[in-house]
Amino acid sequence: MARRPPSAVVRSRVTPYLFVLPAFLVFAAFSLYPLARAAQFSLYEWPGFGPSTFVGLRNYAELAGDPAFRSAIGNALALIVFYALLPLVIGLVLAAILRRGQVRGMGFFRTVIFLPQVVALVVVAVAWRQIYSPDGSLNRALRAVGLDSLARGWLGDPGAALPAVGLIGTWLETGLVMLLLLAGMSRIPQELYEAARLDGAGPLREFRAITLPAVRGEIVVALVLTIIAALKTFDLVYMTTSGGPGHATTVPSFEVYHRAFELREVGSASAVAIVLTALVFAINLLVTRIGERGTEGGGDA
């Protein structure tokens, strides 16, 4: 068998990279370069204009002892429950019911369910702020059924503000998660369900044995997207509570804005942004790895 000339071997190895290169350059220009600049700014003390002072890792060291920053990280992790875990549970249940029931007019339901994703978050925030206001529809409904003791200014209560904002995230993300899961369930052959029913399997057993393993990939994608949304949320917090009361709803993205544009501490704000980026990457890498191991385990079984 004739050996290929070295030049042909080199071309065969280089050609795939040439196709990817334009996309990589665009990605580098709009994502990697700003991230590198933020990392550079985080090493300086700079008010956003004029001269800057190199301080090394001091901004990061100060973040470690900053209670406001720790509170922001804790709030962001708490929002994962509302943005990711609750929508996943609700989305799984609703998708399984719709898949099993074969509801007519599925296209209409999908459009309505996905509607929160296409509405501007500013509009969503203003609408929910009215719902949560002391004389809003939520408190009126509670008073109408005799639960006056539960009525309150939801966004002004330190104990209720974060869950109130989180439930908006649940409302926003449930439709997206459900559509992803419905798309995965639509690829499951109907014969598998028919065979399970012949074996005497009920709805719960069908869900555990057939549906859940088949949509594991969609579950990982849904978790990645919703966790990113939870950790980087800004406009919803800014428009509803502005991080208050106190630091009850402060999140890292809002801390970046607060430090950069209100306190004029661009270096510290950049350090928060870099830490947030690392946190998003680490959590989603963990979710992806767990999902891959589960898929391999299911495939081996």
C-alpha positions in Angstrom: 0.0 0.0 0.0 1.4 3.4 -1.1 2.2 5.8 1.7 0.7 9.2 1.6 3.2 12.1 1.1 3.9 14.1 4.3 2.3 17.2 2.8 -1.0 15.4 2.3 -1.0 14.1 5.8 -0.4 17.7 7.1 -3.2 19.0 5.0 -5.7 16.4 6.2 -4.9 17.3 9.8 -5.0 21.1 9.3 -8.1 21.4 7.1 -10.7 20.7 9.8 -9.1 23.5 11.9 -9.4 25.9 9.0 -13.1 25.5 8.9 -13.4 26.1 12.6 -11.0 29.1 12.7 -13.4 31.8 11.5 -16.0 30.8 14.2 -13.2 30.7 16.8 -12.0 34.2 15.9 -15.5 35.6 16.3 -15.9 33.8 19.6 -12.5 35.1 20.8 -13.2 38.7 19.7 -16.6 38.8 21.5 -16.1 36.5 24.5 -12.5 35.6 25.2 -11.0 39.0 24.7 -13.5 40.8 27.1 -13.0 38.0 29.6 -9.2 38.5 29.4 -9.6 42.3 29.8 -11.8 41.7 32.9 -9.1 39.5 34.4 -6.6 42.2 33.7 -8.7 44.9 35.3 -9.2 42.7 38.4 -5.5 43.1 39.2 -5.8 46.8 39.4 -7.4 49.4 41.6 -9.1 51.7 39.1 -12.2 54.0 39.4 -13.0 53.6 35.6 -11.1 56.7 34.4 -7.7 58.2 35.0 -4.6 56.3 36.3 -4.8 52.8 37.8 -2.7 51.1 40.5 -1.5 47.5 40.2 -2.6 45.6 43.3 -2.1 42.0 42.2 -4.5 39.6 43.9 -5.6 42.0 46.6 -9.1 42.4 45.1 -9.6 38.7 45.3 -8.3 38.5 48.9 -10.7 41.3 49.9 -13.6 39.4 48.3 -12.9 36.4 50.6 -13.6 38.5 53.6 -16.4 40.6 52.2 -19.8 39.7 53.8 -21.7 41.4 51.0 -20.0 39.2 48.4 -20.5 36.0 50.4 -24.1 36.9 50.8 -24.4 37.4 47.0 -22.9 34.0 46.3 -25.2 32.4 48.8 -28.2 34.1 47.2 -27.1 32.9 43.8 -26.8 29.3 44.9 -30.2 29.6 46.6 -31.7 30.8 43.3 -30.5 27.6 41.6 -33.2 25.8 43.5 -35.9 28.1 42.0 -34.4 28.5 38.5 -33.2 25.0 37.9 -34.4 22.3 40.4 -38.1 23.3 40.7 -38.6 23.9 37.0 -37.0 20.5 36.3 -39.3 18.7 38.7 -42.4 20.6 37.5 -41.3 20.3 33.8 -40.8 16.5 34.1 -44.2 16.0 35.7 -46.0 18.2 33.1 -44.1 16.8 30.2 -44.8 13.2 31.2 -48.5 14.0 31.7 -48.8 15.7 28.3 -46.8 12.9 26.6 -48.9 10.2 28.1 -52.2 12.0 27.6 -51.6 13.0 24.0 -53.3 16.4 24.6 -54.9 17.9 21.5 -53.7 21.3 20.4 -50.1 20.6 21.6 -48.7 23.3 19.4 -50.9 25.9 21.1 -49.9 24.7 24.6 -46.2 24.8 23.7 -46.5 28.3 22.4 -48.3 29.5 25.6 -45.8 27.7 27.9 -42.8 29.1 26.1 -44.2 32.7 26.1 -42.4 33.8 29.3 -39.1 33.2 27.4 -39.9 35.7 24.7 -41.2 38.5 26.9 -38.6 41.1 27.9 -37.4 40.5 31.5 -38.0 44.2 32.3 -41.7 43.7 31.4 -41.8 40.5 33.5 -40.2 42.3 36.4 -42.6 45.2 36.4 -45.6 42.9 36.1 -44.5 40.7 39.0 -43.5 43.8 41.1 -47.2 44.8 40.8 -48.4 41.3 41.8 -46.1 41.3 44.9 -46.9 44.9 46.0 -48.7 45.4 49.3 -52.0 46.1 47.5 -51.2 43.7 44.6 -53.2 40.8 43.3 -51.4 38.2 45.4 -52.3 40.0 48.7 -55.8 40.6 47.5 -56.2 36.9 46.8 -54.9 36.0 50.2 -57.2 38.4 52.0 -60.1 37.1 49.9 -59.7 33.6 51.2 -59.2 34.7 54.8 -55.4 34.5 54.9 -54.8 38.1 55.9 -51.9 37.1 58.2 -49.9 35.9 55.2 -50.3 39.2 53.2 -47.2 41.4 53.2 -45.0 43.5 51.1 -43.2 40.5 49.6 -40.3 42.3 48.0 -39.7 44.4 51.1 -39.6 41.5 53.5 -36.1 40.3 54.1 -37.3 36.8 54.7 -39.6 36.6 51.7 -37.9 38.7 49.1 -35.4 36.1 47.8 -38.1 33.3 47.5 -40.4 35.8 45.8 -37.8 36.7 43.2 -36.9 33.0 42.9 -40.5 32.0 42.1 -40.4 34.5 39.2 -37.5 32.5 37.9 -39.5 29.3 38.3 -42.3 30.7 36.3 -39.8 31.9 33.6 -37.8 28.6 33.3 -40.5 26.0 33.6 -41.7 26.4 30.1 -38.3 26.1 28.6 -37.5 23.0 30.6 -40.8 21.4 29.7 -40.3 22.0 26.0 -36.8 20.5 26.1 -38.2 17.4 27.9 -41.2 17.1 25.6 -38.8 17.1 22.6 -36.8 14.3 24.2 -39.9 12.3 25.0 -41.3 12.6 21.5 -38.3 10.5 20.3 -39.2 7.6 22.5 -40.7 4.8 20.4 -44.4 4.1 21.4 -43.7 0.4 21.2 -41.6 0.6 24.4 -44.6 1.9 26.3 -46.9 -0.7 24.8 -44.5 -3.5 25.8 -44.3 -2.1 29.3 -48.1 -2.0 29.6 -48.3 -5.6 28.4 -45.9 -6.5 31.2 -48.3 -4.8 33.7 -46.2 -1.6 34.2 -48.1 1.4 35.6 -47.5 5.1 34.8 -44.9 5.5 37.6 -43.0 2.4 36.5 -43.1 3.5 32.8 -41.8 6.9 33.9 -38.9 5.4 35.9 -37.9 2.7 33.5 -38.5 4.3 30.1 -39.1 8.0 30.1 -36.5 9.2 32.7 -33.5 7.3 31.2 -34.5 8.4 27.7 -34.4 12.1 28.5 -31.3 12.2 30.6 -29.5 14.2 28.0 -32.3 16.8 27.9 -32.2 17.0 31.7 -28.5 17.8 31.6 -29.1 20.5 28.9 -32.0 22.0 30.9 -29.9 22.1 34.1 -27.0 23.8 32.4 -29.2 26.5 30.8 -31.2 27.1 34.0 -28.2 27.1 36.3 -26.5 29.7 34.1 -29.7 31.8 34.2 -29.8 31.6 38.0 -26.1 32.6 38.5 -26.1 35.4 36.0 -29.5 36.9 36.7 -29.3 40.7 37.0 -32.2 42.6 35.3 -34.9 40.7 37.3 -33.2 41.6 40.6 -32.4 45.2 39.5 -36.0 45.9 38.5 -37.7 44.2 41.4 -35.6 44.8 44.6 -32.3 46.4 43.5 -30.6 43.9 45.7 -32.6 44.7 48.9 -33.9 44.9 51.4 -30.3 45.1 52.8 -28.4 42.3 51.0 -31.4 39.9 51.0 -31.5 39.6 47.1 -28.0 40.8 46.1 -26.5 38.4 43.5 -23.0 38.5 42.0 -24.1 40.2 38.7 -25.8 42.9 40.7 -22.6 43.2 42.8 -20.6 43.8 39.6 -22.9 46.6 38.6 -22.9 48.1 42.1 -19.2 48.1 42.5 -18.4 49.3 39.0 -21.0 52.0 38.4 -22.0 53.1 41.9 -18.8 52.6 44.0 -16.5 53.2 41.1 -14.4 50.1 42.0 -13.8 48.6 38.6 -11.0 46.3 39.8 -13.2 44.8 42.5 -16.1 44.5 40.1 -13.9 42.7 37.6 -12.8 40.3 40.3 -16.4 39.5 41.2 -17.1 38.9 37.5 -14.1 36.5 37.2 -15.2 34.6 40.3 -18.7 34.4 38.9 -17.4 33.1 35.6 -15.4 30.4 37.4 -18.4 29.4 39.5 -20.7 29.1 36.5 -18.0 27.0 34.7 -17.3 24.7 37.7 -21.0 24.0 38.5 -22.0 23.3 34.9 -18.9 21.1 34.4 -19.9 19.1 37.4 -23.5 18.8 36.1 -22.3 17.7 32.7 -19.9 15.1 34.1 -22.6 13.6 36.4 -24.9 13.5 33.3 -22.3 11.8 31.2 -21.6 9.2 33.9 -25.3 8.5 34.3 -25.6 8.1 30.5 -22.7 5.7 30.4 -24.2 3.7 33.3 -27.6 3.6 31.6 -26.0 2.4 28.4 -24.0 -0.3 30.1 -27.2 -1.5 31.8 
